[in-house]
Amino acid sequence: MVTIDSSPRRVPLPPPQSTCAKLKTRMKETFFPDDPFRRFNGKPPATKWLLGAQFLFPILEWAPTYSFSLLKADLVSGLTIASLAIPQGISYAGLANLPPIIGLCKSSRVIN
């Protein structure tokens, strides 16, 4: 026979924080929800520079492992999106009684 403990459990209150500490925590959670700089902790300066460059320019992280098969897949997906977005933009321009070139300008922003 299984017994179930029905006594209420209490969770301790967190320690009190100053208003500045609360504001700092909330701002950090708002602007950096996944803490992108945690990879920098305890690393030598050269590694920090490399990680910083990869953070600013993500191509530095994935380019060394990029392959020709991925390029083919990227080209196919780009052509697929273009073949859908360009006619859709022209059609929406026609529905709005605008020149078709306006639809092309808008669809090129979707593709880029």
NUDRENFI-489695 format. One record per residue (C-alpha): residue number from 1; residue in three letters; chain; x, y, z. Coordinates in steps of 0.001 Angstrom, whole numbers. Layout:
@num = NUM, residu = ALA, chaine = A, c1 = X, c2 = Y, c3 = Z
...
***
This chain:
@num = 1, residu = MET, chaine = A, c1 = 0, c2 = 0, c3 = 0
@num = 2, residu = VAL, chaine = A, c1 = 1290, c2 = 3445, c3 = -962
@num = 3, residu = THR, chaine = A, c1 = 838, c2 = 6329, c3 = 1428
@num = 4, residu = ILE, chaine = A, c1 = 600, c2 = 9859, c3 = 158
@num = 5, residu = ASP, chaine = A, c1 = 1962, c2 = 12668, c3 = 2253
@num = 6, residu = SER, chaine = A, c1 = -651, c2 = 15421, c3 = 2184
@num = 7, residu = SER, chaine = A, c1 = 1209, c2 = 17891, c3 = 4382
@num = 8, residu = PRO, chaine = A, c1 = 1771, c2 = 21233, c3 = 2641
@num = 9, residu = ARG, chaine = A, c1 = 5283, c2 = 21951, c3 = 1457
@num = 10, residu = ARG, chaine = A, c1 = 6699, c2 = 25406, c3 = 1862
@num = 11, residu = VAL, chaine = A, c1 = 9137, c2 = 26972, c3 = -510
@num = 12, residu = PRO, chaine = A, c1 = 11545, c2 = 29370, c3 = 1169
@num = 13, residu = LEU, chaine = A, c1 = 11403, c2 = 32993, c3 = 101
@num = 14, residu = PRO, chaine = A, c1 = 14331, c2 = 34270, c3 = -1950
@num = 15, residu = PRO, chaine = A, c1 = 16781, c2 = 36546, c3 = -179
@num = 16, residu = PRO, chaine = A, c1 = 15887, c2 = 40240, c3 = -348
@num = 17, residu = GLN, chaine = A, c1 = 17511, c2 = 42218, c3 = -3169
@num = 18, residu = SER, chaine = A, c1 = 18061, c2 = 45913, c3 = -3649
@num = 19, residu = THR, chaine = A, c1 = 16105, c2 = 47763, c3 = -6317
@num = 20, residu = CYS, chaine = A, c1 = 19258, c2 = 48120, c3 = -8437
@num = 21, residu = ALA, chaine = A, c1 = 19937, c2 = 44386, c3 = -8276
@num = 22, residu = LYS, chaine = A, c1 = 16336, c2 = 43621, c3 = -9269
@num = 23, residu = LEU, chaine = A, c1 = 16520, c2 = 46077, c3 = -12169
@num = 24, residu = LYS, chaine = A, c1 = 19839, c2 = 44626, c3 = -13335
@num = 25, residu = THR, chaine = A, c1 = 18431, c2 = 41087, c3 = -13246
@num = 26, residu = ARG, chaine = A, c1 = 15297, c2 = 42071, c3 = -15146
@num = 27, residu = MET, chaine = A, c1 = 17236, c2 = 43995, c3 = -17797
@num = 28, residu = LYS, chaine = A, c1 = 19618, c2 = 41069, c3 = -18270
@num = 29, residu = GLU, chaine = A, c1 = 16703, c2 = 38643, c3 = -18651
@num = 30, residu = THR, chaine = A, c1 = 14975, c2 = 41002, c3 = -21097
@num = 31, residu = PHE, chaine = A, c1 = 17904, c2 = 41757, c3 = -23390
@num = 32, residu = PHE, chaine = A, c1 = 19959, c2 = 38564, c3 = -22980
@num = 33, residu = PRO, chaine = A, c1 = 17493, c2 = 35779, c3 = -22130
@num = 34, residu = ASP, chaine = A, c1 = 19932, c2 = 32991, c3 = -22916
@num = 35, residu = ASP, chaine = A, c1 = 23053, c2 = 34801, c3 = -21616
@num = 36, residu = PRO, chaine = A, c1 = 25101, c2 = 34694, c3 = -24846
@num = 37, residu = PHE, chaine = A, c1 = 28254, c2 = 35726, c3 = -22989
@num = 38, residu = ARG, chaine = A, c1 = 28429, c2 = 32652, c3 = -20729
@num = 39, residu = ARG, chaine = A, c1 = 30872, c2 = 31076, c3 = -23208
@num = 40, residu = PHE, chaine = A, c1 = 33376, c2 = 33856, c3 = -22406
@num = 41, residu = ASN, chaine = A, c1 = 33761, c2 = 33058, c3 = -18707
@num = 42, residu = GLY, chaine = A, c1 = 37211, c2 = 31781, c3 = -17757
@num = 43, residu = LYS, chaine = A, c1 = 38619, c2 = 31769, c3 = -21314
@num = 44, residu = PRO, chaine = A, c1 = 41976, c2 = 33200, c3 = -22392
@num = 45, residu = PRO, chaine = A, c1 = 41882, c2 = 36552, c3 = -24252
@num = 46, residu = ALA, chaine = A, c1 = 42572, c2 = 35016, c3 = -27680
@num = 47, residu = THR, chaine = A, c1 = 39636, c2 = 32635, c3 = -27287
@num = 48, residu = LYS, chaine = A, c1 = 37435, c2 = 35512, c3 = -26115
@num = 49, residu = TRP, chaine = A, c1 = 38309, c2 = 37450, c3 = -29289
@num = 50, residu = LEU, chaine = A, c1 = 37462, c2 = 34445, c3 = -31463
@num = 51, residu = LEU, chaine = A, c1 = 34169, c2 = 33840, c3 = -29631
@num = 52, residu = GLY, chaine = A, c1 = 33338, c2 = 37552, c3 = -29882
@num = 53, residu = ALA, chaine = A, c1 = 33995, c2 = 37534, c3 = -33629
@num = 54, residu = GLN, chaine = A, c1 = 31822, c2 = 34427, c3 = -34011
@num = 55, residu = PHE, chaine = A, c1 = 29072, c2 = 36137, c3 = -31998
@num = 56, residu = LEU, chaine = A, c1 = 29143, c2 = 39207, c3 = -34264
@num = 57, residu = PHE, chaine = A, c1 = 29711, c2 = 37306, c3 = -37522
@num = 58, residu = PRO, chaine = A, c1 = 28037, c2 = 33869, c3 = -37302
@num = 59, residu = ILE, chaine = A, c1 = 29517, c2 = 32840, c3 = -40664
@num = 60, residu = LEU, chaine = A, c1 = 32852, c2 = 32395, c3 = -38877
@num = 61, residu = GLU, chaine = A, c1 = 31284, c2 = 29631, c3 = -36810
@num = 62, residu = TRP, chaine = A, c1 = 29534, c2 = 27602, c3 = -39519
@num = 63, residu = ALA, chaine = A, c1 = 31641, c2 = 28326, c3 = -42634
@num = 64, residu = PRO, chaine = A, c1 = 34437, c2 = 25834, c3 = -41825
@num = 65, residu = THR, chaine = A, c1 = 31926, c2 = 22969, c3 = -41758
@num = 66, residu = TYR, chaine = A, c1 = 29849, c2 = 24153, c3 = -44740
@num = 67, residu = SER, chaine = A, c1 = 29724, c2 = 21618, c3 = -47563
@num = 68, residu = PHE, chaine = A, c1 = 28745, c2 = 21537, c3 = -51221
@num = 69, residu = SER, chaine = A, c1 = 25640, c2 = 19470, c3 = -50465
@num = 70, residu = LEU, chaine = A, c1 = 24471, c2 = 22220, c3 = -48106
@num = 71, residu = LEU, chaine = A, c1 = 25069, c2 = 24794, c3 = -50858
@num = 72, residu = LYS, chaine = A, c1 = 22875, c2 = 22807, c3 = -53237
@num = 73, residu = ALA, chaine = A, c1 = 20118, c2 = 22581, c3 = -50629
@num = 74, residu = ASP, chaine = A, c1 = 20384, c2 = 26317, c3 = -49900
@num = 75, residu = LEU, chaine = A, c1 = 20112, c2 = 27138, c3 = -53606
@num = 76, residu = VAL, chaine = A, c1 = 17031, c2 = 24950, c3 = -54007
@num = 77, residu = SER, chaine = A, c1 = 15361, c2 = 26510, c3 = -50970
@num = 78, residu = GLY, chaine = A, c1 = 16229, c2 = 30032, c3 = -52178
@num = 79, residu = LEU, chaine = A, c1 = 14779, c2 = 29365, c3 = -55608
@num = 80, residu = THR, chaine = A, c1 = 11662, c2 = 27876, c3 = -54039
@num = 81, residu = ILE, chaine = A, c1 = 11068, c2 = 30905, c3 = -51840
@num = 82, residu = ALA, chaine = A, c1 = 11752, c2 = 33283, c3 = -54746
@num = 83, residu = SER, chaine = A, c1 = 9344, c2 = 31409, c3 = -57023
@num = 84, residu = LEU, chaine = A, c1 = 6624, c2 = 31862, c3 = -54401
@num = 85, residu = ALA, chaine = A, c1 = 7383, c2 = 35361, c3 = -53083
@num = 86, residu = ILE, chaine = A, c1 = 7839, c2 = 37191, c3 = -56410
@num = 87, residu = PRO, chaine = A, c1 = 4477, c2 = 36228, c3 = -57979
@num = 88, residu = GLN, chaine = A, c1 = 2763, c2 = 36778, c3 = -54636
@num = 89, residu = GLY, chaine = A, c1 = 4172, c2 = 40319, c3 = -54427
@num = 90, residu = ILE, chaine = A, c1 = 3083, c2 = 41127, c3 = -57977
@num = 91, residu = SER, chaine = A, c1 = -411, c2 = 39761, c3 = -57238
@num = 92, residu = TYR, chaine = A, c1 = -784, c2 = 41782, c3 = -54043
@num = 93, residu = ALA, chaine = A, c1 = 275, c2 = 44920, c3 = -55901
@num = 94, residu = GLY, chaine = A, c1 = -2425, c2 = 44209, c3 = -58488
@num = 95, residu = LEU, chaine = A, c1 = -5045, c2 = 43730, c3 = -55761
@num = 96, residu = ALA, chaine = A, c1 = -4067, c2 = 47086, c3 = -54269
@num = 97, residu = ASN, chaine = A, c1 = -4258, c2 = 48791, c3 = -57704
@num = 98, residu = LEU, chaine = A, c1 = -526, c2 = 49545, c3 = -57609
@num = 99, residu = PRO, chaine = A, c1 = 2016, c2 = 49034, c3 = -60379
@num = 100, residu = PRO, chaine = A, c1 = 3535, c2 = 45513, c3 = -60396
@num = 101, residu = ILE, chaine = A, c1 = 7012, c2 = 46956, c3 = -59759
@num = 102, residu = ILE, chaine = A, c1 = 5849, c2 = 47906, c3 = -56257
@num = 103, residu = GLY, chaine = A, c1 = 5072, c2 = 44241, c3 = -55623
@num = 104, residu = LEU, chaine = A, c1 = 8532, c2 = 43292, c3 = -56866
@num = 105, residu = CYS, chaine = A, c1 = 10176, c2 = 45774, c3 = -54516
@num = 106, residu = LYS, chaine = A, c1 = 8224, c2 = 44423, c3 = -51573
@num = 107, residu = SER, chaine = A, c1 = 8875, c2 = 40783, c3 = -52452
@num = 108, residu = SER, chaine = A, c1 = 12609, c2 = 41428, c3 = -52816
@num = 109, residu = ARG, chaine = A, c1 = 12626, c2 = 42682, c3 = -49212
@num = 110, residu = VAL, chaine = A, c1 = 10963, c2 = 39435, c3 = -48138
@num = 111, residu = ILE, chaine = A, c1 = 13634, c2 = 37391, c3 = -49910
@num = 112, residu = ASN, chaine = A, c1 = 16570, c2 = 39399, c3 = -48549
***
